[in-house]
Amino acid sequence: MKRSLAIDSHVAFQWTVVRTVVAGGLLGLCHTVMAPSSSYLGQVSALQGSWAWLYGATSLALLGAAAVPARTKRQAVWLLGTTAVGAAVTLVGAHLGTTAATPTMLLWSLLLAGYLVQGGLSRWQALLTGLTGTLLSLGAQLLPESMESHGLLLNQPLWISNSIAGACVGLLIGASTIARHLVVKVDPVDNDLRGLLPPIDATDELSQLVRQALTTYQEAADSLEEHPGARSAAEQLVKKIGRFGKRWQDIESQAQKTDRTQLGERKRDLETRVAAATDDSVRSEYSRALAAIDEQLAYLADIAKGRERAIARLHHQVATLERLRLAAVRHRSVGASKLGEDLKSVVDDLNQAGQDLDTAAEVLSELSN
């Protein structure tokens, strides 16, 4: 199965960025109040004076809570701890001055990144979030000074300049949380299954049922990550449906080479010839030809009946897959344990349906031969 990275919820990620941008703007206003009146928002390590520790704590509290809201006790403790350590780091950095600029910037970034990885992330999500959080936090501290050096903050009141710079800082911090919203998605449709699909332009009922089975399987597979047994049973069934449908299409393509109407006309013609023949040998040959045509018509009738049985069987198999999909959707309201109970009978039906198709496929093989 093909695996790919995707954002689980674009809306959630976008709201995270909006919150951090707003928090960054508020941080800019806080900097205007706490820092010297001539100071633009810049690196934490450049802060001086008695308000430095409070600004350092406020910056981590605002940006951290905006990026990852503390919804659990553990997260709240981490946020408070990060804020307290950030206050100490900023205070020490303010006293040491430029000699501690780089360590102060790095420690502030590591503290923020350490909080961003809280919240039940997988190992690879935590690692990627920590890395992007550290790098973009460093970039966020350098961004306002870069904007100022390029004249982007000139000719504006200080509080507006700091709000704009803070919003840009928040934008980078929000962007650094993207790994928290990434998930590994598995495409349930592999190349073997794609090869069993009927042609796109096929509009007959049998082809539509095969495509419907695939669509239903895809929808069910998305909700069965925690139930690999049910997902595997559904995958095996939909592949058998695809192979079964493909064999019927092969049989129908062969059967369509024989025109039933022409056979009927030939039969009537031969019946007329048999009735008109006066020579016993001629009558016998016409009668043998007539018997061969009768057998062909009987074969075509059997194929037509078999096709009706095949369509009825596929309706049952598709309904079984749809039952699985609805059971998977239902578990969101009744819980995973209840889903496990419901799926047991569904999986049994899936396996039985697969066995029925195996038996039918054997009959088709004999018919094809």
Residue pairs with C-beta under 8 A, 6 or more apart in sequence:
1 186
1 187
1 188
1 190
2 186
2 187
2 190
3 184
3 185
3 186
3 187
4 184
4 185
4 187
5 182
5 183
5 184
5 185
6 182
6 183
6 185
7 13
7 178
7 181
7 182
7 183
8 181
8 182
8 183
9 181
12 181
13 177
13 178
13 181
16 66
16 67
16 174
16 177
16 180
16 181
17 171
17 174
17 175
17 177
18 174
19 66
19 67
19 69
19 174
20 63
20 66
20 67
20 170
20 171
20 173
20 174
20 177
21 167
21 170
21 171
21 174
22 66
22 167
22 170
23 62
23 63
23 65
23 66
23 170
24 62
24 63
24 166
24 167
24 168
24 169
24 170
24 171
24 173
25 163
25 164
25 166
25 167
25 170
26 62
26 166
27 41
27 58
27 59
27 62
27 63
27 166
27 169
27 170
28 41
28 159
28 161
28 162
28 163
28 164
28 165
28 166
28 167
28 169
29 159
29 162
29 163
29 166
30 55
30 58
30 59
30 62
31 39
31 41
31 55
31 162
31 166
32 158
32 159
32 162
34 51
34 52
34 54
34 55
34 58
35 41
35 47
35 49
35 51
35 55
36 48
36 49
37 158
38 158
40 144
40 145
40 148
40 153
40 158
40 161
40 162
40 165
41 144
41 161
41 162
41 165
41 166
41 169
42 141
42 144
42 145
42 148
43 101
43 104
43 105
43 141
43 142
43 145
44 55
44 56
44 59
44 89
44 90
44 93
44 104
44 105
44 108
44 141
45 93
45 98
45 100
45 101
45 102
45 104
45 105
45 108
45 141
46 101
47 55
47 56
47 90
47 93
47 94
48 94
48 97
49 94
52 90
52 91
52 93
52 94
53 87
53 88
53 90
53 91
53 94
54 87
55 90
56 86
56 87
56 89
56 90
56 91
56 93
56 108
57 83
57 84
57 86
57 87
57 90
59 86
59 108
60 82
60 83
60 86
60 108
60 111
60 112
60 115
61 79
61 83
63 112
63 169
63 170
63 173
64 79
64 82
64 83
64 112
64 115
64 116
65 79
66 170
66 173
66 174
67 115
67 116
67 173
67 174
67 176
67 177
68 75
68 115
68 116
68 118
68 119
68 177
68 180
69 75
70 76
70 78
70 79
71 119
72 119
74 118
75 118
75 119
78 114
78 115
78 118
79 115
82 111
82 112
82 114
82 115
85 111
86 108
86 111
89 104
89 107
89 108
89 111
90 104
90 108
92 100
92 104
93 100
93 101
93 103
93 104
96 104
105 138
105 141
106 138
108 137
108 141
109 133
109 134
109 135
109 137
109 138
109 141
110 134
112 133
112 137
112 173
113 129
113 130
113 131
113 133
113 134
113 137
113 176
114 130
116 129
116 130
116 133
116 176
116 177
116 180
117 125
117 126
117 129
117 130
117 133
119 180
121 129
121 180
125 179
125 180
125 182
128 179
128 182
129 176
129 177
129 179
129 180
132 175
132 176
132 178
132 179
133 173
133 176
133 177
135 176
136 172
136 173
136 175
136 176
137 172
137 173
137 176
139 172
140 168
140 169
140 172
140 173
141 169
143 165
143 168
143 169
143 172
144 153
144 162
144 165
144 166
144 168
144 169
147 153
147 164
147 165
147 168
148 154
148 161
148 165
153 161
153 164
153 165
156 164
186 221
186 225
188 217
188 218
188 221
188 222
188 231
188 235
189 214
189 218
192 239
193 214
193 235
193 238
193 239
193 242
196 210
196 239
196 242
196 243
196 245
196 246
197 210
197 211
197 214
197 242
198 206
198 207
198 210
198 211
198 245
198 246
198 249
199 207
202 249
205 311
206 245
206 248
206 249
206 307
206 310
206 311
206 314
207 245
207 249
209 241
209 245
209 311
209 314
209 315
209 318
210 241
210 242
210 245
210 314
212 318
213 237
213 238
213 241
213 242
213 314
213 317
213 318
213 321
214 238
214 242
216 318
216 321
216 322
216 324
216 325
217 234
217 235
217 237
217 238
217 321
219 325
220 231
220 234
220 321
220 324
220 325
220 328
221 231
221 234
221 235
223 325
223 328
223 329
223 331
223 332
224 230
224 231
224 234
224 328
225 231
226 336
227 328
227 339
227 340
227 343
229 343
229 347
230 324
230 328
230 343
230 346
230 347
230 350
233 347
233 350
233 351
233 354
234 321
234 324
234 350
236 350
236 354
237 317
237 320
237 321
237 350
237 353
237 354
237 357
238 321
240 354
240 357
240 358
240 361
241 314
241 317
241 318
241 357
243 361
244 310
244 314
244 357
244 360
244 361
244 364
245 314
247 361
247 364
247 365
247 368
248 307
248 310
248 364
250 368
251 303
251 364
251 367
251 368
252 303
252 307
255 300
255 303
258 296
258 300
260 297
260 300
263 293
263 296
263 297
263 300
264 297
266 293
267 290
267 293
267 294
267 297
270 286
270 289
270 290
270 293
271 290
273 286
274 283
274 286
274 287
274 290
277 283
277 286
303 367
306 367
310 360
313 356
313 357
313 360
316 353
317 353
317 356
317 357
320 346
320 349
320 350
320 353
321 350
323 346
323 349
324 343
324 346
324 350
327 339
327 342
327 343
327 346
328 339
330 339
330 342
331 338
331 339
331 342
